[in-house]
Amino acid sequence: MHRAARSPLLLLLLLPAAVSAAPPPAGCDDGPAMKARVQAAGPAGSREAAAGRQSLALALAGCLGHPDPALRDGLAYETLAAWLRADALDPETRRLLRDRLLGWLAPAEADAGGFRAPFAALVLSEVARTDRISPWMSPAEREALVAAAAGYVRDLRDYRGFTDGEGWRHGLAHGADLLMQLALNPALDRGQLDRVLAAVAAQVAPVGAPPFVHGEPGRLARPVLFALQRGLHDDAAWTAWLADATSPAPMADWSAAFGSEAALARRHNARSFLLALYAGLAESGDDGLRARLPPVAAALRAIP
């Protein structure tokens, strides 16, 4: 998650009047009504409210594109994450939720505010986690999730993180969280892990992106660390991937980055990613992962 966990209801008490008056997306009640429904559903472990919780989960998903951060983030996301982690949603509800969220990752389904796809990706990371903990998806379903997640991260161009008065979008970090949960899943094969890694490589230092200052490099490094921990990539494959991910192209080399703001942003992002990756490998406590450090150190030296 992008910040420390909070009560799903807390932010609703802090709503500015102007934000509260924003029209809710289709399928999303206004803040007080949705808050009341969540309260009525009871705690995640309540058997009495289990049936109502299933339909409410789908209604909450409709709030993930809401312009009000307290409703979108503080209530909808946090409630769905808590229910998924508590195994409070049945497999059919998880499937319906997953399929709805997958549809919102497509560029053609983008909402005007740019909130829905990032939060769909964040909730999908929790859905993917449930399949990792106790497998319930078929291989074809899991493959579809891998393809959609990799495509979303690879093609993302909205790099907004936190905006005053609007809250988080954070699509790149949220997409990386989804890739991380997939990389952790032992059911993924080498080809699927390669697509996860290719999606990360596309966003390490993309042309035209701003300097990443909302923790994106660290979040991007995590799926890479867990993919490496699977032990399916030899040293040659690792070195080749790292060279591609940190390539200065279309510049001839990284020394040319000092000639423009855009190139300096790319330099910042590449170095930030490599530093996060280096720290993750060095502190892993895994000798196999620590053995992957030399190419990372070499890549850092190549960026003056």
Rosetta blueprint (number, residue, H / E / L):
1 M L
2 H L
3 R L
4 A L
5 A L
6 R L
7 S L
8 P L
9 L L
10 L H
11 L H
12 L H
13 L H
14 L H
15 L L
16 P L
17 A H
18 A H
19 V H
20 S H
21 A L
22 A L
23 P L
24 P L
25 P L
26 A L
27 G L
28 C L
29 D L
30 D L
31 G H
32 P H
33 A H
34 M H
35 K H
36 A H
37 R H
38 V H
39 Q H
40 A H
41 A H
42 G L
43 P L
44 A L
45 G L
46 S L
47 R L
48 E L
49 A L
50 A H
51 A H
52 G H
53 R H
54 Q H
55 S H
56 L H
57 A H
58 L H
59 A H
60 L H
61 A H
62 G L
63 C L
64 L L
65 G L
66 H L
67 P L
68 D L
69 P H
70 A H
71 L H
72 R H
73 D H
74 G H
75 L H
76 A H
77 Y H
78 E H
79 T H
80 L H
81 A H
82 A H
83 W H
84 L H
85 R H
86 A L
87 D L
88 A L
89 L L
90 D L
91 P H
92 E H
93 T H
94 R H
95 R H
96 L H
97 L H
98 R H
99 D H
100 R H
101 L H
102 L H
103 G H
104 W H
105 L H
106 A L
107 P H
108 A H
109 E H
110 A L
111 D L
112 A L
113 G L
114 G L
115 F L
116 R H
117 A H
118 P H
119 F H
120 A H
121 A H
122 L H
123 V H
124 L H
125 S H
126 E H
127 V H
128 A H
129 R H
130 T H
131 D H
132 R H
133 I H
134 S L
135 P L
136 W L
137 M L
138 S L
139 P H
140 A H
141 E H
142 R H
143 E H
144 A H
145 L H
146 V H
147 A H
148 A H
149 A H
150 A H
151 G H
152 Y H
153 V H
154 R H
155 D H
156 L L
157 R L
158 D L
159 Y L
160 R L
161 G L
162 F E
163 T E
164 D L
165 G L
166 E L
167 G E
168 W E
169 R L
170 H L
171 G H
172 L H
173 A H
174 H H
175 G H
176 A H
177 D H
178 L H
179 L H
180 M H
181 Q H
182 L H
183 A H
184 L H
185 N L
186 P L
187 A L
188 L L
189 D L
190 R H
191 G H
192 Q H
193 L H
194 D H
195 R H
196 V H
197 L H
198 A H
199 A H
200 V H
201 A H
202 A H
203 Q H
204 V L
205 A L
206 P L
207 V L
208 G L
209 A L
210 P L
211 P L
212 F L
213 V L
214 H L
215 G L
216 E H
217 P H
218 G H
219 R H
220 L H
221 A H
222 R H
223 P H
224 V H
225 L H
226 F H
227 A H
228 L H
229 Q H
230 R L
231 G L
232 L L
233 H L
234 D L
235 D H
236 A H
237 A H
238 W H
239 T H
240 A H
241 W H
242 L H
243 A H
244 D H
245 A H
246 T L
247 S L
248 P L
249 A L
250 P L
251 M L
252 A L
253 D L
254 W H
255 S H
256 A H
257 A H
258 F H
259 G H
260 S L
261 E H
262 A H
263 A H
264 L H
265 A H
266 R H
267 R H
268 H H
269 N H
270 A H
271 R H
272 S H
273 F H
274 L H
275 L H
276 A H
277 L H
278 Y H
279 A H
280 G H
281 L H
282 A H
283 E L
284 S L
285 G L
286 D L
287 D H
288 G H
289 L H
290 R H
291 A L
292 R L
293 L H
294 P H
295 P H
296 V H
297 A H
298 A H
299 A H
300 L H
301 R H
302 A L
303 I L
304 P L
